[in-house]
Amino acid sequence: MLRPMIDTDREQVVRLIKATHFFLPDEIKVAEELIDIYLNQPDQQDYFIVVVEDEAGRVVGYMTYGPTPLTEGTWDLYWIAVSPEVQGQGYGQLLVHYLENEVRKKDGRLIIIETSSQPKYLPTRKFYQKLGYAEMAHIPDFYRPGDDRVIFGKHLREKE
């Protein structure tokens, strides 16, 4: 089941983010800040967070997304994580398809996702490509020396 995140999910989501071993401490801190904005400022429209539960009702995935500031119809997938125990079982695809449907409902036209060039992110990059996202930019040494920023995007409708 996929649903909006609620206060009682916070601890499970943070634990899930840490369990992936993909995010550095500073990145986890930023993810937590966005979670707190979402949970504590219900009228804000910059960040939306959803979680996905398994059959037992445990939170096994989460995603933060929102409209890209100063653009028309462009949205960012900021954070996505699926519990290592259930990766490869379709939860990540479910989250991304939900994002695409939500963006379409809001007349969005483009989704942007950024990730790292580090070898441990190769499955992540392949995951995005499998879902129809194309590499649109590659910025060498963006995050730190030897860690490039790879930007994927997907147009949801024909260019006008």
C-alpha positions in Angstrom: 0.0 0.0 0.0 1.3 3.4 -0.9 0.2 6.4 1.2 1.3 9.9 2.4 3.8 9.8 5.2 2.5 10.5 8.7 4.3 11.4 12.0 4.4 7.9 13.3 6.4 6.8 10.1 9.3 9.1 10.8 11.4 6.7 12.9 10.9 3.8 10.4 11.7 6.0 7.5 15.0 7.3 9.0 15.9 3.8 10.0 15.2 2.6 6.4 17.3 5.4 4.9 20.3 4.5 7.1 19.9 0.8 6.4 20.4 1.3 2.7 24.1 2.4 3.4 23.8 4.7 0.3 23.6 8.0 2.1 26.3 9.9 3.9 25.6 11.4 7.4 25.1 14.9 5.9 22.7 13.5 3.3 20.7 11.7 6.0 20.5 15.0 7.9 19.0 16.8 4.8 16.5 13.9 4.3 15.4 14.3 7.9 15.1 18.1 7.5 12.8 17.6 4.5 10.8 15.0 6.4 10.4 17.5 9.3 9.3 20.3 6.9 6.7 18.0 5.4 5.4 16.7 8.7 5.4 20.0 10.6 4.3 22.4 7.9 1.3 20.7 6.3 0.4 23.8 4.2 3.8 23.9 2.4 3.8 22.8 -1.2 7.5 22.3 -1.8 7.9 18.7 -0.6 5.6 15.7 -0.8 6.5 12.4 0.9 4.9 9.0 0.4 5.7 5.7 1.9 5.0 2.1 0.7 4.1 -0.7 3.1 4.5 -4.4 2.7 1.8 -6.9 3.3 2.5 -6.8 7.1 2.1 -3.1 7.2 5.8 -2.3 7.7 7.1 0.8 5.9 9.6 -0.6 3.3 10.0 2.4 1.0 9.7 6.1 0.9 10.0 9.0 -1.6 10.3 12.7 -1.3 9.4 14.8 -4.4 8.3 18.2 -5.3 8.0 20.9 -8.0 11.3 22.4 -9.1 11.4 26.0 -8.0 11.2 28.6 -10.8 10.1 26.2 -13.5 6.9 25.4 -15.3 5.9 21.8 -15.0 9.3 20.4 -13.9 9.4 18.2 -10.8 12.3 16.7 -8.8 12.5 13.3 -7.2 14.6 14.3 -4.2 14.9 11.1 -2.2 13.9 7.5 -2.7 14.8 4.5 -0.6 13.7 0.9 -0.4 14.6 -1.4 2.5 17.5 -3.6 1.5 15.5 -6.7 2.5 12.9 -6.1 -0.2 14.8 -4.4 -3.0 14.0 -5.9 -6.4 10.4 -6.7 -5.4 8.8 -3.8 -7.2 8.5 -1.3 -4.4 10.8 1.2 -6.1 8.9 1.0 -9.3 5.6 1.5 -7.5 7.0 4.7 -6.0 8.3 6.1 -9.3 5.1 5.2 -11.1 3.1 7.0 -8.4 5.3 10.0 -8.8 4.7 10.0 -12.6 1.0 9.8 -12.1 0.9 12.6 -9.5 3.1 14.9 -11.7 0.8 14.2 -14.7 -2.3 15.1 -12.5 -0.6 18.4 -11.8 0.0 19.0 -15.5 3.8 18.4 -15.0 5.9 17.7 -18.0 9.3 16.7 -16.8 10.8 14.7 -13.9 14.4 15.2 -12.9 16.4 12.8 -10.7 20.0 13.2 -9.7 22.4 10.6 -8.4 26.0 9.8 -8.0 28.5 8.3 -10.4 30.0 6.1 -7.7 30.1 2.4 -8.5 27.7 1.5 -5.7 25.0 3.6 -7.5 25.3 1.6 -10.7 22.1 -0.4 -9.9 20.3 2.8 -9.1 21.3 4.3 -12.5 20.2 1.1 -14.2 16.9 1.2 -12.3 16.1 4.7 -13.6 17.1 3.8 -17.2 14.8 0.7 -17.0 11.9 3.0 -16.1 12.6 5.2 -19.2 14.7 7.9 -17.7 17.6 9.2 -19.8 20.9 10.6 -18.7 20.6 14.3 -19.4 23.7 15.6 -17.8 26.9 14.4 -16.2 28.9 16.9 -14.1 32.4 15.6 -13.2 33.6 16.0 -9.6 30.4 17.6 -8.5 29.9 16.1 -5.1 33.6 15.6 -4.4 36.6 14.7 -6.5 35.8 11.5 -8.4 32.1 11.7 -7.5 30.2 13.0 -10.5 26.6 14.2 -10.5 24.5 12.2 -13.0 21.1 13.8 -13.9 18.3 11.7 -15.3 15.1 13.0 -16.8 11.9 11.9 -18.3 9.5 13.9 -20.4 5.9 13.0 -19.5 4.4 14.5 -22.6 5.5 15.6 -26.1 7.5 18.8 -26.2 5.4 21.7 -27.3 
